[in-house]
Amino acid sequence: MTSKTQQNANKKNALNSTGPKTSKGKSKSSRNAQTHGLTKPPEVHTVLNWFRVILNDANKSLNSAHVNERFRAAFSLAEAEAHLQQVRDAETQFHINRLKEEAGLSPLRKISDAAAQMDFKEAGEFTSILEGLFRSLRSDGRKKLSLLNRYLSEAESARRKAFMAWLEVC
């Protein structure tokens, strides 16, 4: 249990946490969600396609999505399915891009291997620079994959909840 003193200190500290103060910091933080687009809602046409599949009616429009509880549940499930599809597409694209990067780095690896077999100091420095580049790329990839996995987990959870709600009204 947190003491009153600690609670007061936390409240005081929270007042100081107002986000970025400089225009550069504000500009950077305003673009946080733009790196992958997974926080934006799914495309309307994708939601509509899922809505029609769920209701098994190719002519349904989203205008009917709020007519009754069944259609609302179908719409929620359609949004969840569309978002999950969006995240899975991003994950697939990530892996495709990583494979392309790996293929593009192949000539650099050959140069690095050749430099490592040379006997002079510059070759060692050159090899160190290339190894640093490889480590950096792997680290960036792990961070992005971790972020994608988090979004995937959240999307799957939202779909499970929407599916359970759909089953309740059917």
Order of alpha helices (4+ residues) and beta strands (2+ residues): alpha-alpha-alpha-alpha-alpha
